[in-house]
Every structure is written in C-alpha cells, then in structure tokens.
Amino acid sequence: MRGRCVAAVLLGASALLLADSRVRIVRISFLAHGVLVRQPSGHGRLGRWSAALLNAPVVEAEQFRTESNGEAEIELECGSALRLAPNSDMTVTRLRLRDNGVRRTTVALTGGEAYFTLRKADATDFHVRFAGGVISTPRGSASLRLRLPARGRPTVEVLAGHSELELAGRDYALARHVRWALAAGGGLAPMAVAKPDPYQRWSRNRDLRFERELMRSGPSTGVDAATSAPPSPVPSGTISDSTMLLDPAGGFAALDVGSPDPLLDSAREVRKVPYCAGN
C-alpha cells in the first residue's frame, strides 16, 4: 500500500512538471483612442470593462474591445504582433508555455478586423478562432488579415508566409495574396483581393518600424525577414482540396510604406526588442 502511495505521489509530481506554465511576457505595445479591456477576476468570472493601459501585461482569458476610433496592438515575446482595428472584439483564450519552451497562444476574434504578424518562434502553436474556423501557422512566419463584418461574410487573407485553416471538418492550406470568404453553405469562396486600406498600411508600417528597431539594437536580434519583406509575386495556379492559389495581381506589394501614416504617428506606442533569443 505504501508503495502505491509513493507511486501516486511521484506520478502527480511528474504531471505537475509536465503541465503548461502560465508565465508569459505578453503586453499591450500600442494604444490609440478608445480601447477597453476586461480581465478575469477569479473562479471563471470576468471583471468590469476598463480603459487599457499602454505596456500593461496581458493575461489568459483577457478580453479586448476597440471603439469606433480605437486601435490596439498586443506584442508576444518574440516580437509577433496582434493588432485590432476599430470596432473589434478579441479574447486571448490561451497563453501557455510548454516545458519544452514552445509558446501556446490562442485568440478568438468575435467581431471587427484584426492583423496578425507571426514570427517563427511564436508561430509554432498559434491559433485564431473565428466563426467556426481555426487559423494556424505551423509552417512558420506569417502575416494575416481577418475580417468579421457586422454584415456580410467573414474573410481571411494571408499577406505573407503561409497559414492553414480548419473549417467544417476540412483543412485548407492558404497561399498568400488570396482573399477567401466563408461560404454560406460551408467551405470557402474566392474573392477579389482588396486594395490596401489605411489599416493595412498601419499594420505594415508597424512591422517595418519594428524591423528597423531590431536592426539598430545589435547584430543578434533574431530578425525574421519573412514577415517584413514584400512578398514576391505568386504565379497563377489552380484550386484543390489542399492547396489554393489564385492570381495575386493588385495585392500587397502595392503598399506605399514610405509616406507618413497618421494612424502610426499620432498614436502612443511602446515596442521593444523581443524577449526570446532566436526566431
């Protein structure tokens, strides 16, 4: 009997050692105008909505809401950025750290528009849940735009890198420069690539500025050029169950990143060198 008790204790201790840690260094790195947050208060409950604070730490289950003129950015340890345009709602449903060092991050977008710039070290176990679908980035660095309009169908677009989408029991590999809408009867329907708008330029300029900060910080910065360089043209292709390619004419490369952007210059911001050593 004593041996069984010792074995049970050892098994419980090993399970604790293998459990994911909730110690993460994730913070609000950009705020402009009206941004609200609601943090968990214990026992599965949430506190009241309050004004977001620049550079405040982000915790698991925290909710974010941008008002009609609000913009916000959340920065992960390795420099990845999650950005919310106005009239958007997002919950950080999972912020964990595995015992092998892999960061597990899941967010749920329930309305509005969001941009995700994922660096390699943050992308391994990153997921975005929305409208019955789940986006993941298991192949490394990626840049995404997700829109959940109040009217109309949700759309997802890969601006750089590659992403995967699980929807209605099917898996899709999404190539960049293709905008997809969730079809009413299930599946995806191709749409014309949207022209760059102010918030796409805002997200892109934020990435470029951060790359310059990394370059100035020293030679060992872990810069991930895959998420910053304009993507090369993708040849025309075909649609299949696993790989989807369309003509990317008029896409992301048309951005003018050299001109001043009032969304970037007028807002308060704090972005620093990432906490992880390698990307």
ChimeraX attribute file (.defattr): number of C-alpha atoms within 10 A of each C-alpha:
attribute: neighborCount
match mode: 1-to-1
recipient: residues
	/A:1	6
	/A:2	7
	/A:3	8
	/A:4	9
	/A:5	10
	/A:6	11
	/A:7	12
	/A:8	12
	/A:9	12
	/A:10	12
	/A:11	12
	/A:12	12
	/A:13	12
	/A:14	11
	/A:15	11
	/A:16	11
	/A:17	12
	/A:18	12
	/A:19	13
	/A:20	18
	/A:21	16
	/A:22	15
	/A:23	11
	/A:24	17
	/A:25	16
	/A:26	21
	/A:27	20
	/A:28	23
	/A:29	23
	/A:30	23
	/A:31	23
	/A:32	20
	/A:33	18
	/A:34	17
	/A:35	24
	/A:36	19
	/A:37	20
	/A:38	18
	/A:39	19
	/A:40	15
	/A:41	12
	/A:42	8
	/A:43	6
	/A:44	7
	/A:45	9
	/A:46	14
	/A:47	13
	/A:48	10
	/A:49	14
	/A:50	13
	/A:51	13
	/A:52	21
	/A:53	15
	/A:54	18
	/A:55	17
	/A:56	12
	/A:57	14
	/A:58	20
	/A:59	20
	/A:60	20
	/A:61	22
	/A:62	20
	/A:63	23
	/A:64	23
	/A:65	27
	/A:66	24
	/A:67	15
	/A:68	13
	/A:69	12
	/A:70	19
	/A:71	26
	/A:72	29
	/A:73	26
	/A:74	24
	/A:75	24
	/A:76	26
	/A:77	20
	/A:78	26
	/A:79	29
	/A:80	25
	/A:81	26
	/A:82	21
	/A:83	26
	/A:84	28
	/A:85	24
	/A:86	21
	/A:87	19
	/A:88	25
	/A:89	22
	/A:90	25
	/A:91	21
	/A:92	18
	/A:93	18
	/A:94	19
	/A:95	24
	/A:96	21
	/A:97	17
	/A:98	14
	/A:99	12
	/A:100	8
	/A:101	11
	/A:102	15
	/A:103	24
	/A:104	20
	/A:105	20
	/A:106	20
	/A:107	23
	/A:108	19
	/A:109	22
	/A:110	16
	/A:111	19
	/A:112	20
	/A:113	23
	/A:114	26
	/A:115	24
	/A:116	21
	/A:117	27
	/A:118	27
	/A:119	28
	/A:120	23
	/A:121	24
	/A:122	25
	/A:123	25
	/A:124	19
	/A:125	16
	/A:126	20
	/A:127	21
	/A:128	21
	/A:129	19
	/A:130	19
	/A:131	14
	/A:132	9
	/A:133	15
	/A:134	18
	/A:135	24
	/A:136	21
	/A:137	25
	/A:138	17
	/A:139	13
	/A:140	21
	/A:141	25
	/A:142	25
	/A:143	27
	/A:144	22
	/A:145	18
	/A:146	23
	/A:147	22
	/A:148	20
	/A:149	15
	/A:150	10
	/A:151	6
	/A:152	10
	/A:153	14
	/A:154	19
	/A:155	20
	/A:156	21
	/A:157	23
	/A:158	23
	/A:159	27
	/A:160	23
	/A:161	21
	/A:162	19
	/A:163	24
	/A:164	20
	/A:165	19
	/A:166	16
	/A:167	18
	/A:168	11
	/A:169	8
	/A:170	12
	/A:171	17
	/A:172	18
	/A:173	19
	/A:174	22
	/A:175	21
	/A:176	26
	/A:177	27
	/A:178	23
	/A:179	24
	/A:180	22
	/A:181	17
	/A:182	19
	/A:183	13
	/A:184	9
	/A:185	6
	/A:186	11
	/A:187	16
	/A:188	16
	/A:189	12
	/A:190	16
	/A:191	13
	/A:192	15
	/A:193	18
	/A:194	13
	/A:195	12
	/A:196	15
	/A:197	9
	/A:198	13
	/A:199	20
	/A:200	18
	/A:201	19
	/A:202	22
	/A:203	24
	/A:204	22
	/A:205	22
	/A:206	22
	/A:207	20
	/A:208	16
	/A:209	14
	/A:210	17
	/A:211	21
	/A:212	11
	/A:213	16
	/A:214	20
	/A:215	15
	/A:216	11
	/A:217	12
	/A:218	10
	/A:219	9
	/A:220	10
	/A:221	20
	/A:222	20
	/A:223	22
	/A:224	19
	/A:225	11
	/A:226	17
	/A:227	24
	/A:228	22
	/A:229	13
	/A:230	15
	/A:231	16
	/A:232	11
	/A:233	14
	/A:234	15
	/A:235	11
	/A:236	10
	/A:237	11
	/A:238	10
	/A:239	10
	/A:240	10
	/A:241	9
	/A:242	11
	/A:243	14
	/A:244	17
	/A:245	19
	/A:246	20
	/A:247	16
	/A:248	20
	/A:249	16
	/A:250	14
	/A:251	20
	/A:252	24
	/A:253	17
	/A:254	11
	/A:255	17
	/A:256	13
	/A:257	14
	/A:258	7
	/A:259	8
	/A:260	11
	/A:261	15
	/A:262	10
	/A:263	17
	/A:264	19
	/A:265	10
	/A:266	10
	/A:267	14
	/A:268	14
	/A:269	17
	/A:270	13
	/A:271	19
	/A:272	13
	/A:273	19
	/A:274	19
	/A:275	13
	/A:276	15
	/A:277	12
	/A:278	14
	/A:279	17
